[in-house]
Amino acid sequence: MSDTSRPEGPTTLAEQGDEPRIDMPEPHVTERPAPDAGGWPIAGLATLAVLGGGVLFVVGIAAASWPLVLVAVLLILAGIVLGCGLTAVAPGQARVVQLLGRYQGTIRTDGLRWVNPLTARRKVSTRIRNHETGTAKVNDLDGNPIEIAAVVVWQVEDTAKAVFEVDDFVEFVAIQTETAVRHIANSYPYDAHTEGQLSLRDNAEEITGKLSTEIGARVASAGVRIVESRLTRLAYAPEIAQAMLRRQQASAIVAARARIVEGAVGMVSSALERLAEEDVVDLDEERKAAMVSNLLVVLCGDRDAQPVVNTGSLYH
């Protein structure tokens, strides 16, 4: 018997909860330290080998000693091979080490390091970077066309994933960021219509938090960590901007009128109570209604009222 009490599934990010459901493949490799050593002792040894081999070569040639020449050549070649394993690592960079296509590890220690000379070393920046999306024209949850753009601060956290899991992790971050921005824009209305509803304009902190969470989930498989994201542009599209401005102005006018009426009713009630307490004048229900009507017109009108002096009695 099928369960019909639950819907087929959430259609918006707001209905899914805080964590976006994004299916990304599991990574095949994760970062680990590469087997390396301090580079300066090896550099000194390689220099001595090359210089010593050069001296022996000269001596061997002068003495016509071919075994000595052979030893000199081998010593020079050994020094060169040792020197090929030297790798300079700058701060904010890492080196991904591969041996015959196999991942050996990552060097993150800055300075002069030495690894197996037969390995290939790929430079990967671990500095914090910015990516700003272009202005995208999308529809919000209500179907209204809006223009939205964002800036994302990101950093490579796992160099092995960044190099081996995607073709180009910089382009991958750019595409996934734009996808997340469009998804967030489609999941929330530009303006809230009910109490407690999240909107793009009124809940900037919550929206950017959800944006960072979604981008982080999308780029985690590439070894990238999202530091922060912010919306840099949020506006209605030009074709409906004027109509939406009139709607916002009308909503503001209605809210202001409601506030004015609320205050005017309180002032009229206070005036009637003071008149009754101090017994200034005795008004029947009809005259009270007329007085309330006149006071509300004076207090709620958007123009100055023109006073009319009654020279007769209260009832004429």
BAMILUM-852998 format. One record per residue: residue in three letters; residue number from 1; x, y, z of N, C-alpha, C in turn. Coordinates in pm, whole numbers. Atoms other than C-alpha are relative to their C-alpha. Layout:
KOLDREN    aa     i   n_east   n_north     n_up   ca_east   ca_north    ca_up   c_east   c_north     c_up
KOLDREN   ALA   NUM        X         Y        Z         X          Y        Z        X         Y        Z
...
//
This chain:
KOLDREN    aa     i   n_east   n_north     n_up   ca_east   ca_north    ca_up   c_east   c_north     c_up
KOLDREN   MET     1       85      -119        0         0          0        0       89       123        0
KOLDREN   SER     2      -89      -115       14       158        326     -107      -32       105      103
KOLDREN   ASP     3       13      -109      -96       217        615      131      -24       129      -75
KOLDREN   THR     4       35      -123       71        38        923        2        3       121       90
KOLDREN   SER     5       -1      -113      -94        89       1139      311      115        94      -25
KOLDREN   ARG     6     -116       -84       26       426       1271      188        2        41     -145
KOLDREN   PRO     7      -11       -41      139       487       1473     -128      112       -75      -69
KOLDREN   GLU     8     -101        69       78       703       1343     -407      141        38       42
KOLDREN   GLY     9     -134       -46      -39       998       1553     -293        4       150       -3
KOLDREN   PRO    10       -9      -144       -3      1107       1907     -223       41        55     -135
KOLDREN   THR    11      -30       -64      127      1121       2141     -516       86       123       17
KOLDREN   THR    12      -82      -117      -23      1305       2430     -357       98       -28      111
KOLDREN   LEU    13     -102        16     -104      1611       2468     -141      -59        29      137
KOLDREN   ALA    14       59       -31     -129      1397       2620      132      -74      -119       58
KOLDREN   GLU    15       74       116      -49      1191       2298      151       94      -116       32
KOLDREN   GLN    16      -92       110      -23      1497       2075      151       71        11      134
KOLDREN   GLY    17      -74       -20     -122      1644       2223      466      128        75      -28
KOLDREN   ASP    18     -121       -78       12      1978       2388      527      104       -68      -88
KOLDREN   GLU    19     -102        70       75      2191       2117      363      -52       -36     -140
KOLDREN   PRO    20       46        35      135      2153       2100      -17       35      -144      -35
KOLDREN   ARG    21      -22       138       42      2120       1755     -168       67         2     -138
KOLDREN   ILE    22      -77        -5      124      2394       1744     -430       81      -129       -8
KOLDREN   ASP    23      -69       127       18      2521       1412     -559      127        22      -81
KOLDREN   MET    24     -130       -11       65      2890       1437     -638       74      -133       17
KOLDREN   PRO    25      -73       127      -12      3117       1138     -707      101         4      114
KOLDREN   GLU    26      -98         9     -108      3336       1017     -423      142        15      -56
KOLDREN   PRO    27     -138       -18       50      3701       1124     -458       79      -130        6
KOLDREN   HIS    28      -84       120        7      3950        856     -557      133        17       71
KOLDREN   VAL    29     -129       -26      -63      4252       1021     -399      -13       123       90
KOLDREN   THR    30       -3      -113      -92      4311       1253     -106      145        38       29
KOLDREN   GLU    31     -136       -52      -20      4608       1463      -12       71       -71      115
KOLDREN   ARG    32      -86        54     -105      4895       1316      188      139        60      -17
KOLDREN   PRO    33     -135       -59       13      5249       1439      262       87       -83      -92
KOLDREN   ALA    34      -94        68       90      5509       1357        1      129       -31       73
KOLDREN   PRO    35     -131        29      -60      5836       1186      102      104        99      -54
KOLDREN   ASP    36      -97      -100       42      6082       1477       88      102        22      110
KOLDREN   ALA    37     -107       -31      -96      6388       1612      265       40       144      -20
KOLDREN   GLY    38      -51      -135       13      6556       1942      329       88        15     -123
KOLDREN   GLY    39      -68       -15      126      6695       2081        8      142        53        9
KOLDREN   TRP    40     -133       -62       -5      7000       2274      126      114      -101       16
KOLDREN   PRO    41     -109        99       -5      7213       1976      235       20       -74     -132
KOLDREN   ILE    42      -10        69      128      7130       1798      -91       61        93     -105
KOLDREN   ALA    43      -57       -95       96      7211       2114     -286      151        12       20
KOLDREN   GLY    44     -143        -7      -26      7548       2136     -115       73      -125      -48
KOLDREN   LEU    45      -61       126       44      7620       1770     -183        8        -7     -152
KOLDREN   ALA    46        0         2      146      7521       1805     -549      105        96      -55
KOLDREN   THR    47     -101       -96       46      7742       2113     -585      140       -57       17
KOLDREN   LEU    48     -132        60      -23      8038       1932     -431       27      -111     -101
KOLDREN   ALA    49      -18       108       96      7979       1634     -659       36        54     -139
KOLDREN   VAL    50      -28       -57      132      7974       1851     -971      139        63       -3
KOLDREN   LEU    51     -132       -65       -4      8279       2055     -866      112      -104       11
KOLDREN   GLY    52     -101       106      -13      8470       1746     -753       17       -79     -127
KOLDREN   GLY    53       -9        71      128      8385       1565    -1074       73        82     -105
KOLDREN   GLY    54      -70       -84       96      8504       1863    -1274      150         0       22
KOLDREN   VAL    55     -143         2      -32      8836       1868    -1092       62      -134      -40
KOLDREN   LEU    56      -52       132       37      8882       1491    -1136        8       -16     -152
KOLDREN   PHE    57       -2        10      145      8796       1523    -1503      123        70      -58
KOLDREN   VAL    58     -118       -73       49      9066       1782    -1557      128       -78       31
KOLDREN   VAL    59     -119        77      -39      9317       1577    -1360       13      -126      -85
KOLDREN   GLY    60       -4       123       80      9223       1258    -1549       43        26     -142
KOLDREN   ILE    61      -42       -34      135      9260       1428    -1885      148        31       -3
KOLDREN   ALA    62     -142       -37       -3      9597       1571    -1782       89      -123       18
KOLDREN   ALA    63      -80       119      -27      9718       1233    -1655      -30      -112      -98
KOLDREN   ALA    64       39       102       98      9556       1045    -1943      -48      -126       69
KOLDREN   SER    65       54       112      -76      9382        827    -1686     -148       -12      -31
KOLDREN   TRP    66      141        13       39      9058        708    -1844      -91       -50      112
KOLDREN   PRO    67       87        36     -113      8928        534    -1532      -34       121       87
KOLDREN   LEU    68       27      -120      -80      8965        864    -1345      -98        93      -71
KOLDREN   VAL    69       95       -80       78      8783       1042    -1625     -141       -57       11
KOLDREN   LEU    70      131        64      -13      8500        788    -1606      -62        27      136
KOLDREN   VAL    71       50       -30     -134      8471        837    -1231      -46       146        8
KOLDREN   ALA    72       36      -142       -2      8463       1214    -1283     -134        23      -69
KOLDREN   VAL    73      127       -15       73      8186       1186    -1541     -117       -53       82
KOLDREN   LEU    74      107        57      -82      7981        959    -1315      -31        90      119
KOLDREN   LEU    75       22       -89     -114      8032       1200    -1025      -77       125      -42
KOLDREN   ILE    76       73      -117       51      7917       1494    -1235     -146       -35      -28
KOLDREN   LEU    77      138        43       29      7610       1301    -1354      -80       -20      129
KOLDREN   ALA    78       68        19     -129      7527       1206     -995      -39       134       62
KOLDREN   GLY    79       31      -133      -53      7547       1570     -891     -116        64      -74
KOLDREN   ILE    80      110       -58       80      7319       1674    -1176     -133       -67       35
KOLDREN   VAL    81      123        72      -34      7066       1402    -1093      -51        43      136
KOLDREN   LEU    82       42       -48     -133      7064       1506     -727      -59       140      -10
KOLDREN   GLY    83       52      -137       16      7015       1867     -835     -137         3      -63
KOLDREN   CYS    84      133         3       63      6714       1770    -1046     -111       -27      101
KOLDREN   GLY    85      101        26     -102      6534       1663     -727      -29       119       88
KOLDREN   LEU    86       22      -119      -81      6557       2010     -575     -124        74      -48
KOLDREN   THR    87      126       -69       31      6225       2195     -560      -17       117       96
KOLDREN   ALA    88       26      -119      -82      6164       2549     -438     -150        18       16
KOLDREN   VAL    89      144       -15      -31      5825       2590     -267      -20       136       65
KOLDREN   ALA    90       27      -134      -53      5700       2946     -213     -114        -6      101
KOLDREN   PRO    91      114        -6      -92      5466       3042       74     -131        18      -78
KOLDREN   GLY    92      128        -7       70      5104       2996      -32       -5       -88     -123
KOLDREN   GLN    93        1        93      112      5195       2726     -282       28      -141       50
KOLDREN   ALA    94      -28       140      -29      5217       2348     -283       45       -67     -128
KOLDREN   ARG    95      -45        79      115      5374       2091     -512      -58      -140        9
KOLDREN   VAL    96       56       134       10      5184       1779     -615      102       -88      -71
KOLDREN   VAL    97     -109        84       50      5440       1500     -669      -58      -128      -61
KOLDREN   GLN    98       41       121       69      5384       1219     -922      123       -76      -47
KOLDREN   LEU    99     -107        87       50      5609        925    -1007      -60       -94     -103
KOLDREN   LEU   100       52        81      110      5532        773    -1347     -153        -3        1
KOLDREN   GLY   101      146       -13        0      5172        899    -1321      -67       -33      130
KOLDREN   ARG   102       59        40     -128      5119        772     -967       22       112      102
KOLDREN   TYR   103       -7      -107      -98      5041       1023     -694       84       -44      120
KOLDREN   GLN   104      -90        31     -110      5319       1028     -433      -28        83      125
KOLDREN   GLY   105       28       -85     -115      5207       1314     -209       13       146      -39
KOLDREN   THR   106       -2      -144       22      5206       1689     -170      103        64       94
KOLDREN   ILE   107      -95       -77      -80      5482       1921      -50      -65       134       34
KOLDREN   ARG   108       55      -128      -44      5343       2210      156      102        84       78
KOLDREN   THR   109     -103       -73      -74      5659       2305      349       73        94      -95
KOLDREN   ASP   110      -65       -95       89      5796       2624      198      151        -3       19
KOLDREN   GLY   111     -145         3       -1      6161       2664      116       53       -94     -106
KOLDREN   LEU   112      -63        91       95      6405       2445      -75      -13      -143       51
KOLDREN   ARG   113       22       139      -37      6299       2080      -63       58       -91     -108
KOLDREN   TRP   114      -53        98       94      6430       1763     -226      -90      -123       -1
KOLDREN   VAL   115       79       121       18      6229       1474     -367       69       -88     -104
KOLDREN   ASN   116      -53        92      100      6291       1181     -598       16        75     -133
KOLDREN   PRO   117      -20       -75      126      6448       1332     -913      -84       -48     -116
KOLDREN   LEU   118       79        54      111      6236       1106    -1134     -147        44        4
KOLDREN   THR   119      140       -38      -14      5911       1257    -1012      -30       129      -75
KOLDREN   ALA   120       50      -125       58      5702       1526    -1179      -68        78      111
KOLDREN   ARG   121       54       -85     -106      5603       1819     -960      -86       109      -61
KOLDREN   ARG   122       94       -99       53      5296       2030    -1033      -29       105      106
KOLDREN   LYS   123       21      -112      -93      5257       2372     -875     -150        27       15
KOLDREN   VAL   124      140       -32      -30      4922       2442     -705       -2       112      103
KOLDREN   SER   125       11      -112      -94      4838       2773     -539     -102       -32      108
KOLDREN   THR   126       92        18     -113      4683       2746     -192      -39       134       60
KOLDREN   ARG   127       38      -133      -48      4629       3120     -157     -151        17       -7
KOLDREN   ILE   128      143       -32        4      4284       3266      -93      -28        79     -127
KOLDREN   ARG   129       34       -64      128      4118       3371     -417     -143        52        2
KOLDREN   ASN   130      134       -53       21      3813       3569     -527      -51       -43     -137
KOLDREN   HIS   131       65        21      129      3569       3480     -798     -132        77        1
KOLDREN   GLU   132      123       -78       12      3299       3724     -906      -77       -45     -123
KOLDREN   THR   133       83        46      111      3016       3594    -1119      -48       119      -81
KOLDREN   GLY   134       64      -103       80      2872       3791    -1403     -145        18       43
KOLDREN   THR   135      140       -26      -33      2529       3946    -1367      -90       -95      -78
KOLDREN   ALA   136       88       100       62      2281       3666    -1433     -145        46       10
KOLDREN   LYS   137      142       -33        2      1920       3722    -1530      -79      -129       17
KOLDREN   VAL   138       73       123      -33      1702       3457    -1365     -137        39       56
KOLDREN   ASN   139      130       -20      -61      1351       3416    -1227        4       -42      146
KOLDREN   ASP   140        7        37     -141      1288       3417     -853     -112      -102       19
KOLDREN   LEU   141      101       102      -29      1047       3181     -678     -138        39      -52
KOLDREN   ASP   142      129       -47       49       751       3397     -784       -5        12     -152
KOLDREN   GLY   143       -3       -10      145       860       3392    -1148       37       138      -51
KOLDREN   ASN   144      -39      -134       43       974       3755    -1153      145         1      -47
KOLDREN   PRO   145     -140        -5       47      1288       3820    -1361       82        97       85
KOLDREN   ILE   146      -89       -82      -81      1573       3953    -1148      142       -11      -53
KOLDREN   GLU   147     -142         2       32      1940       4034    -1196       78       -23      128
KOLDREN   ILE   148      -72        39     -122      2180       3875     -947      145       -32      -36
KOLDREN   ALA   149     -142        31       14      2556       3848     -906       57       -20      140
KOLDREN   ALA   150      -59        32     -130      2783       3724     -628      152        -5      -13
KOLDREN   VAL   151     -144        19       -8      3146       3716     -520       27      -109      102
KOLDREN   VAL   152      -31       115      -84      3295       3402     -366      149         2       34
KOLDREN   VAL   153     -138        10      -46      3611       3375     -158       28      -148       25
KOLDREN   TRP   154      -24       143       -9      3765       3029     -189      150       -29        8
KOLDREN   GLN   155     -139        41      -19      4084       2835     -124       10      -151      -23
KOLDREN   VAL   156      -25       143       20      4230       2500     -229       38       -62      134
KOLDREN   GLU   157      -24        67     -128      4215       2272       75       67      -135      -19
KOLDREN   ASP   158      -58       130       30      4305       1936      -79       58         6     -141
KOLDREN   THR   159      -64       -16      130      4559       1966     -360      -16      -124      -88
KOLDREN   ALA   160       15       122       79      4523       1602     -467     -135        -3      -71
KOLDREN   LYS   161      132        -5       62      4149       1638     -528       -5       108     -108
KOLDREN   ALA   162        4      -110       96      4201       1971     -704       68       -38     -131
KOLDREN   VAL   163      -76        35      120      4451       1819     -948      -59      -121      -72
KOLDREN   PHE   164       35       128       62      4315       1468    -1006     -150       -23      -16
KOLDREN   GLU   165      144        28        6      3937       1486     -952      -72        81     -108
KOLDREN   VAL   166       63       -83      103      3857       1764    -1202      108        42     -100
KOLDREN   ASP   167      -96       -42      102      4016       1885    -1525       65       133       36
KOLDREN   ASP   168      -49      -134      -33      4048       2250    -1420      -79        50      119
KOLDREN   PHE   169       77       -32     -121      3952       2330    -1063      -42       148        4
KOLDREN   VAL   170       40      -142        3      3946       2709    -1126     -128        17      -81
KOLDREN   GLU   171      120        -7       82      3693       2672    -1406     -116       -74       67
KOLDREN   PHE   172      104        76      -70      3504       2413    -1201      -66        86      108
KOLDREN   VAL   173       56       -88     -103      3463       2660     -913      -86       108      -63
KOLDREN   ALA   174       77      -106       66      3344       2930    -1153     -136       -50      -46
KOLDREN   ILE   175      126        53       53      3079       2710    -1316      -94       -39      113
KOLDREN   GLN   176       85        43     -111      2953       2561     -989      -52       119       80
KOLDREN   THR   177       46      -120      -70      2934       2906     -830     -118        62      -73
KOLDREN   GLU   178      111       -58       76      2716       3038    -1110     -124       -88       10
KOLDREN   THR   179      114        91      -14      2497       2727    -1087      -68        18      135
KOLDREN   ALA   180       58       -17     -134      2450       2774     -712      -72       133       12
KOLDREN   VAL   181       66      -131       -6      2368       3144     -752     -136        -6      -70
KOLDREN   ARG   182      127        12       71      2100       3063    -1008     -100       -84       79
KOLDREN   HIS   183       89        86      -78      1958       2786     -788      -57        75      121
KOLDREN   ILE   184       47       -79     -116      1940       3015     -483     -103       103      -45
KOLDREN   ALA   185       94      -101       50      1770       3286     -690     -135       -62      -35
KOLDREN   ASN   186      126        68       35      1511       3033     -813      -74       -53      122
KOLDREN   SER   187       59        66     -117      1445       2904     -460      -67        96       97
KOLDREN   TYR   188       55       -98      -93      1344       3229     -287      -60       117      -77
KOLDREN   PRO   189       56      -119       65      1124       3527     -372       88       122       25
KOLDREN   TYR   190      -75      -124      -19      1273       3871     -414      -48        72      125
KOLDREN   ASP   191       60       -63     -118      1033       4014     -153      -86      -103       72
KOLDREN   ALA   192       83        90      -80       864       3827      132     -146        45       -4
KOLDREN   HIS   193      143       -31        4       486       3806      114      -72       -42      128
KOLDREN   THR   194       59        44     -125       416       3635      447      101        17      113
KOLDREN   GLU   195      -85       -17     -117       552       3669      798       92      -121       16
KOLDREN   GLY   196      -97       106      -22       870       3470      854       54       -64     -127
KOLDREN   GLN   197      -48        57      125       929       3392      485      135        62      -37
KOLDREN   LEU   198     -131       -50       43      1289       3420      366      -13        62     -139
KOLDREN   SER   199       -1       -66      130      1346       3658       77      142        44      -32
KOLDREN   LEU   200     -133       -38       43      1648       3758     -125       38       140       48
KOLDREN   ARG   201      -30      -138      -36      1618       4126      -37        5        24      150
KOLDREN   ASP   202       14       -30     -143      1523       4114      331       87       -90       88
KOLDREN   ASN   203      -77        94      -83      1736       3819      452      135       -29      -66
KOLDREN   ALA   204     -128        12       70      2078       3883      303       94       -96       72
KOLDREN   GLU   205      -93        85      -74      2273       3710      582      -37      -148      -14
KOLDREN   GLU   206       42       140       11      2065       3392      572       19       -53     -143
KOLDREN   ILE   207      -12        44      139      2067       3379      192      147       -25      -36
KOLDREN   THR   208     -142        20       31      2444       3426      165       57      -120       75
KOLDREN   GLY   209      -42       120      -71      2491       3159      431      -39      -127      -74
KOLDREN   LYS   210       44       116       78      2285       2913      228       76        -9     -132
KOLDREN   LEU   211      -78         1      123      2472       3019      -84      138       -61       24
KOLDREN   SER   212     -133        55      -32      2807       2943       81       -9      -151       23
KOLDREN   THR   213       16       143      -26      2676       2605      199      -17       -79     -129
KOLDREN   GLU   214       23        74      125      2555       2506     -146      124        -2      -87
KOLDREN   ILE   215     -123        -2       81      2871       2619     -326      102       -95       61
KOLDREN   GLY   216      -95        90      -66      3080       2436      -65      -30      -145      -28
KOLDREN   ALA   217       36       138       30      2885       2116     -125       31       -36     -145
KOLDREN   ARG   218      -25        27      142      2929       2150     -501      148       -15      -32
KOLDREN   VAL   219     -144         0       35      3306       2210     -499       83       -83       97
KOLDREN   ALA   220      -77        79      -97      3402       1981     -208       75      -114      -69
KOLDREN   SER   221      -66       111       69      3485       1700     -451      126        46      -73
KOLDREN   ALA   222     -120       -53       63      3745       1931     -608      102        48      101
KOLDREN   GLY   223      -95       -38     -103      3919       1988     -276        3       147       30
KOLDREN   VAL   224        7      -145      -18      3806       2351     -251      -86        32      122
KOLDREN   ARG   225       75       -46     -118      3690       2525       67      -50       142      -27
KOLDREN   ILE   226       61      -132       17      3451       2820       51       17        79      129
KOLDREN   VAL   227      -21       -85     -118      3555       3098      289     -122        87       25
KOLDREN   GLU   228      114       -91      -14      3268       3338      223      -59        26     -137
KOLDREN   SER   229       64       -44      123      3018       3444      -38      -95       115       32
KOLDREN   ARG   230       87      -117      -17      2825       3769      -83      -67        32     -132
KOLDREN   LEU   231       68       -50      119      2565       3898     -325       48       141      -28
KOLDREN   THR   232      -48      -132       38      2707       4196     -512     -103        79      -80
KOLDREN   ARG   233      107       -69       73      2400       4276     -719     -129       -78       17
KOLDREN   LEU   234      132        60      -12      2033       4210     -661     -103       106      -35
KOLDREN   ALA   235       97       -99       46      1765       4397     -854      -98       -67      -94
KOLDREN   TYR   236       95        47      100      1454       4345    -1060       55        30     -139
KOLDREN   ALA   237      -39       -24      138      1511       4316    -1433      -61       131      -49
KOLDREN   PRO   238       49      -132       43      1465       4647    -1619     -144         0      -49
KOLDREN   GLU   239      135        -1       57      1140       4538    -1788     -110         2      105
KOLDREN   ILE   240      103        -3     -104       957       4503    -1456       40        88      118
KOLDREN   ALA   241      -48       -77     -115      1161       4732    -1232      -96       114       35
KOLDREN   GLN   242       89      -113      -27       922       5029    -1272     -129       -47       65
KOLDREN   ALA   243      124        52      -59       613       4818    -1197       23       -45      143
KOLDREN   MET   244      -28        45     -136       777       4661     -892       27       117       93
KOLDREN   LEU   245      -21      -119      -82       883       5006     -770     -132        61       41
KOLDREN   ARG   246      132       -52      -35       524       5122     -786      -68       -88      105
KOLDREN   ARG   247       59        89      -99       417       4812     -593       64        21      137
KOLDREN   GLN   248      -67       -26     -128       678       4879     -324      -45       133       59
KOLDREN   GLN   249       49      -129      -49       568       5242     -303     -142       -12       54
KOLDREN   ALA   250      137        19      -48       205       5134     -271       -1       -72      135
KOLDREN   SER   251       -7        71     -128       297       4890        7       46        93      112
KOLDREN   ALA   252      -47       -94     -102       485       5166      189     -108        99       37
KOLDREN   ILE   253      109       -95      -28       191       5405      155     -107       -65       87
KOLDREN   VAL   254      100        72      -79       -50       5142      288       47       -17      144
KOLDREN   ALA   255      -53        17     -136       175       5072      586        1       132       76
KOLDREN   ALA   256        1      -131      -66       211       5444      659     -141        43       38
KOLDREN   ARG   257      141       -35      -30      -165       5498      635      -53       -79      119
KOLDREN   ALA   258       46        82     -113      -227       5208      870       56        54      132
KOLDREN   ARG   259      -61       -56     -121        13       5361     1121      -67       131       39
KOLDREN   ILE   260       67      -128      -28      -154       5702     1089     -138       -24       59
KOLDREN   VAL   261      134        30      -50      -502       5556     1138        6       -54      142
KOLDREN   GLU   262      -14        54     -135      -385       5361     1441       27       111      101
KOLDREN   GLY   263      -26      -111      -90      -246       5676     1598     -119        93       14
KOLDREN   ALA   264      115       -90       -4      -551       5883     1505     -111       -57       87
KOLDREN   VAL   265      103        63      -83      -790       5633     1664       36        13      148
KOLDREN   GLY   266      -42       -16     -139      -585       5645     1983      -19       142       50
KOLDREN   MET   267       17      -140      -39      -592       6026     1988     -147        35       19
KOLDREN   VAL   268      144       -27      -12      -969       6039     1928      -55       -64      127
KOLDREN   SER   269       46        67     -121     -1031       5783     2203       45        74      125
KOLDREN   SER   270      -50       -76     -115      -812       5980     2442      -75       131       17
KOLDREN   ALA   271       74      -127       -7      -996       6305     2354     -139       -21       58
KOLDREN   LEU   272      135        27      -53     -1337       6152     2420        4       -33      148
KOLDREN   GLU   273      -11        33     -142     -1220       6008     2750       27       124       85
KOLDREN   ARG   274      -29      -122      -75     -1079       6345     2862     -123        88       11
KOLDREN   LEU   275      122       -82       -3     -1401       6526     2768     -101       -58       99
KOLDREN   ALA   276       95        62      -92     -1606       6272     2961       46        13      145
KOLDREN   GLU   277      -51        -7     -137     -1377       6279     3267      -12       140       58
KOLDREN   GLU   278        2      -137      -51     -1361       6656     3295     -136        66      -17
KOLDREN   ASP   279      138       -50       15     -1732       6699     3205       -1       135      -72
KOLDREN   VAL   280       -5      -126       75     -1652       6966     2949     -128        22      -78
KOLDREN   VAL   281      123       -10       77     -1950       6893     2729      -67      -138        0
KOLDREN   ASP   282       76       124        1     -2223       6632     2725      -42       -30     -143
KOLDREN   LEU   283       27        36      139     -2236       6460     2387      -80      -128       -5
KOLDREN   ASP   284       71       125       21     -2490       6207     2277       76       -83     -105
KOLDREN   GLU   285      -70        91       90     -2397       5916     2052       15        58     -140
KOLDREN   GLU   286       -6       -58      134     -2478       6103     1732      108       106       -9
KOLDREN   ARG   287     -101      -105        2     -2259       6402     1826      140       -58       19
KOLDREN   LYS   288     -131        66      -12     -1979       6171     1935       46       -55     -135
KOLDREN   ALA   289      -35        54      131     -1992       6002     1596       45       111      -94
KOLDREN   ALA   290      -39      -112       86     -1977       6340     1421      138        52       40
KOLDREN   MET   291     -130       -47      -46     -1686       6447     1639      112       -95      -41
KOLDREN   VAL   292     -100        99       41     -1499       6122     1572       28        11     -149
KOLDREN   SER   293      -17       -13      144     -1558       6162     1199       84       122      -35
KOLDREN   ASN   294      -75      -122       29     -1428       6519     1198      145       -12       42
KOLDREN   LEU   295     -138        15      -46     -1122       6434     1407       80       -94      -89
KOLDREN   LEU   296      -71        93       87     -1032       6137     1187       33        64     -134
KOLDREN   VAL   297      -28       -69      126     -1063       6353      876      119        94       16
KOLDREN   VAL   298     -109       -94      -23      -831       6612     1030      133       -73       20
KOLDREN   LEU   299     -124        69      -35      -577       6362     1164       53       -89     -111
KOLDREN   CYS   300      -44        94      103      -572       6120      869       15        63     -137
KOLDREN   GLY   301      -12       -63      131      -591       6369      584      144        34      -34
KOLDREN   ASP   302     -135       -34       43      -279       6430      378       16       147      -31
KOLDREN   ARG   303       -6      -144       18      -362       6801      351      -53        68      126
KOLDREN   ASP   304       49       -75     -116      -425       7071      609     -150        23      -12
KOLDREN   ALA   305      146       -19       -1      -791       7090      711      -34       148        9
KOLDREN   GLN   306       48      -138       -6      -983       7415      660     -104        10      111
KOLDREN   PRO   307       94        -5     -113     -1151       7506      988     -129        76      -37
KOLDREN   VAL   308      131       -65       16     -1521       7600      991      -50        38      137
KOLDREN   VAL   309       45       -52     -130     -1641       7818     1280     -150       -12        7
KOLDREN   ASN   310      144        16      -20     -1986       7720     1405      -48       113       90
KOLDREN   THR   311       51      -115      -76     -2166       8040     1513     -133       -27       64
KOLDREN   GLY   312      128        34      -61     -2483       7864     1608       18       -87      122
KOLDREN   SER   313       -8        91     -113     -2559       7608     1873       66      -129      -43
KOLDREN   LEU   314      -65       128       30     -2412       7261     1895      -81       -83      -97
KOLDREN   TYR   315       89        84       81     -2717       7115     1722      -46        70     -127
KOLDREN   HIS   316       40       -70      124     -2751       7372     1439      124        51      -68
//
